[in-house]
Amino acid sequence: MKKSLKLLSILLVICLALAFVAACDKQGEPCTSHVDANSDGICDKCGAKVDTDVPSEPVDYVSQLKLDMNSSTKKQEVTVKNYVDGDTTHFNVPKSVSETGVLKARYLAINTPESTGKIEDYGHTASRFTKEKLKSAVSIIVESDDNKWNIDSTGSRFLVWVWYKPAEGAEYRNLNLEILQEGLAIASNTANNRYGTTCTKALDQAKKLKLYVFSGVADPEVYRGEAIEITLKELRTNIEDYKDKVVAFEGNSIRFYNNGVYLQDYDAETDMYYGIYCYYGFSFGGVSVLALGNRVRMVGSVQYYETGGTYQVTDIKYDPFDDSTLSVVSRGNPIGSKEIDAATFTDGKVRVEKEVLNEETGEVEVQVESRDFAELAMNTLVEMKNLKIVGVSTTTNEDSSNYGAMTFTCQVDGKTVKVRTVPLKDADGNLLTKEDFLGKTISVKGIVDFFGGDYQIKVFSVGNITVVE
């Protein structure tokens, strides 16, 4: 009898245990069907150990946070000058806020994935999210974290909160917080600021919901295939087709500028050079490979640079032990340039052939297009003679790295050509100014560039300007 009772007791315990397990998720997995309200790692309903507290109804922390226009913080209504990426935007402001009239905003409390240099998962998604919110806003206000405007460690960007009003009559929403809530950023001193408590809650919720950067899922927008082997001519003539893709091509190194290098390659069929700017950023290990005159194999991602309105190659692949990444093809090549006249620069056309698949016949057909010379000559070295300087504008902000840089408005053969310089100095180290050039006739050698909707020739040294008269 005792044995029977003991056996019945054991069976009862086993049944209860099986029922308990059946009520919960599989062992070893998060209990996603329940809420751990006190965050003690134990499911409130079934008592199972859980990895995370998944809220049954996500909280909109953004709607809870209000902009207090009467607080002691600095505030300024702004308009967008340039969209940079998910956590950086350039705003137009009064010169009482910034002498340049531009506030380069670095968003407080967040760090979105990279989308301009190195390409990281969900970087483009974050950048697009920020742009869409600001572009549709009827009003934008930037706010400091305390009673003064604060600059970040670069010395050029303002650390701010960005508030936007989505429609007339609506309340302002804090974009920094919204980016965190959407799971499009990781923490960056998230708790150590005026809205730290709310930001931390939004960040924790995004982690629990496994949104975007916390999802553990690869970003489908990031190209992960093998590099596409192309020529610089193909890249330049069809550059939109390669956006966000990894490409490999050869080119000659012709000029370093701003943590990047210009590469170009000559095409005999069209008798012109095709080029691209390749941004490698800070602390790049392959700079010596890119020595001027070197012909290199470049491997990187084609990206649209929103601020400059141009394409460039970024996220450059380099491994000194892997020739399939950035590597030297040959050394000591001449740095070639094409001499052109003003009419070619402003009105010239280039005949371009493109192979297109006819979906009806299944055959490849050749289409011929006429493209602007300056568009296809972007980022290549050109020379132009006898430009009469009729106007000069100068960068006057002493805090800018471009202080003293000039833009010449030139006339030649009835055409107007813009020439942009870096800050130029004479043999004694004195800054050259408007008075040194206005009214002079010059010949120049520089890189074809694009700025403010116009093509221009960018000159990088005083040695590339010859005063004719």
Secondary structure, 3 states (H helix, E strand, C coil): CHHHHHHHHHHHHHHHHHHHHHCCCCCCCCCCCCCCCCCCCECCCCCCECCCCCCCCCCCHHHHCCCCCCCCCCEEEEEEEEEEECCEEEEECCCCCCCCCEEEEEECEEECCCCCCCCCCCHHHHHHHHHHHHHCCCEEEEECCCCCCEECCCCCCEEEEEEEECCCCCCCEEHHHHHHHCCCCEEECCCCCCCHHHHHHHHHHHHHHCCHHHCCCCCCCCCCCCCEECCHHHHHHCHHHHCCCEEEEEEEEEEECCCEEEEEEEECCCCEEEEEEEECCCCCCCHHHHCCCCEEEEEEEEEEECCCCEEEEECCCCCCCCCCCCEEEECCCCCCCEECCHHHHHHCEEEEEEEEECCCCCCEEEEEEEEEHHHHCCCCEEEEEEEEEEEEEECCCCCCCCCCCEEEEEEECCEEEEEEECCCECCCCCECCHHHCCCCEEEEEEEEEEECCEEEEEECCHHHEEECC
